[in-house]
Amino acid sequence: MTDKVGIMWFRDDLRLEDNPALHYLCETCSSLVLITNPKSAEDRRSLGSASKLWLHQSLHSLDKNLNALGHHITYFSQDPETFLETLCAQFPEAIFAWNRRYDPVSIQYDTKVKEMLQNNGATAKSFNGALLCEPWSVETKTGGFFKVYTPFKKALIAQQVIDEPLGIAPIEILKPIDVGNNEKLEDFDLLPTKPDWSPSLKAFWQFGEKAAHDRLNIFIEQNIDDYAKGRDFPDRTKTSFLSPHLRFGEISPRQIWHKVEFEKNNQNIDEKNADKYLSEIIWREFAYHLLYHTPNLSQKNFAPKFNVLEWRKDEDQLELWQKGLTGYPIIDAGMRQLWQTGWMHNRVRMIVASFLSKHLLIDWREGEKWFWDTLVDACPANNPASWQWVAGTGADAAPYFRVFNPIIQGEKFDPEGEYVKKWCPELTKLSPKYIHKPWTVPQLLLKECDIILGVTYPHPIIEHTHGRTRALEAFQAIKEYTS
């Protein structure tokens, strides 16, 4: 270890363990400056409202952990390049380190910052702190990138870098340095005020590195052994709820992988369910693989043939979908869960995305934008990749003729209607026979259940068969146009 100053630039890696950039500085330097800009001035896509709330809570938790070790985060609002250049002048020959991000603007910006620092005599290092493998390291036999998930999965697993040991940063042995910047986390206005819709989200979630590991432990101890089947039922708690913790780097995918593999190899958890869960971690990797190789993933159809599709513009129906007032209970329950908790069950995400992009024929980008603003786990890779998958426009996408029937999906995956009743309490008195199709309920029974269609609960905004037929005709026209 030298007497050099290390400067750690926190971004989407808000943790102390298995943080390669931080670990490198702790192994290389004797003193440390910790910095972040919660509202980065880079020309990136601005965080959605729910993600801003999570970021505030996560940074608060990280700073609390650092304070216990004698350190603190320096918050800055300047453009990162400008602020880092100032630190470079203040600490000649300092070592700057950060973990990489993979959206196109960040790649270009980080390259620019690294060159600036090196030109000013500093050392600048970047690391992979977010993925199992770098997106460019997984290639087809011909040197291209994968466009289908399964062969990507096999190629990734074949790389044994996943098995590399996890790092623990001995940050407490380094001298903390105060650079005299007095900005505070509260100065960045990340929390909602008028109106303050945050209480329900704060009540649903715990934030920070410890909370992430608590979630993982609970999942392994209580839920993973029924994951392969139970994950499809939204009324059950069989998912890990780790997606927002991964999004902000409170836990790394390698930590999850190592933990699950350890428990599986020691026969503490079922192999089939463990592997099914790990395949979802690899889906996240696949999404970043796609983002890296197709930078406009959130703006353009991955499959260009869909550029000729004429999406419908219907602001009224879009708003009813956003508010959970479509008249289809499984969809409305999902959209209300999203609004109240900042999260939605994965099976329901597919159903609501299919309904918007196929039944309503509204551009998938409208749905992606809504999820970006309302999801606490809104990910620059997973969000657009998953929307394109459901819409049929993406890589390894669901075929255009796959149109989820919201009635059948509800009856199959919420057979007792418990999920619907939780998020659409006006339907609580309906029996399982009717709860996913309340418009079929006899009038007398509706009255007994205190339901007035069109008043206490809406009529369907589109009839299922009509929506499905219209979608198939539109997508079939693309096939004929491009064949």
Secondary structure, 3 states (H helix, E strand, C coil): CCCCEEEEECCCCCCCECCHHHHHHHHHCCEEEEEECCCCCCCCCCCCHHHHHHHHHHHHHHHHHHHHCCCCEEECCCCHHHHHHHHHHHCCCCEEEEECCCCHHHHHHHHHHHHHHHHCCCEEEEECCCCCCCHHHCCCCCCCCCCCHHHHHHHHHHCHHHHCCCCECCHHHCEECCCCCCCCHHHHCCCCCCCCCCHHHHHHCCCCHHHHHHHHHHHHHHHHHHHHHHCCCCCCCCCCCCHHHHHCCCCCHHHHHHHHHHHHHCCCCCHHHHHHHHHHHHHHHHHHHHHHHCCCCCCCCCCHHHHHCCCECCHHHHHHHHHCCCCCHHHHHHHHHHHHHCCCCHHHHHHHHHHHHHHCCECHHHHHHHHHHHCCCCCCCHHHHHHHHHHCCCCCCCCCCCCCCHHHHHHHHCCCCHHHHHHCHHHCCCCCCCCCCHHHCCHHHHHHCCCCECCCECCCCCCHHHHHHHHHHHHHHHHHHHC
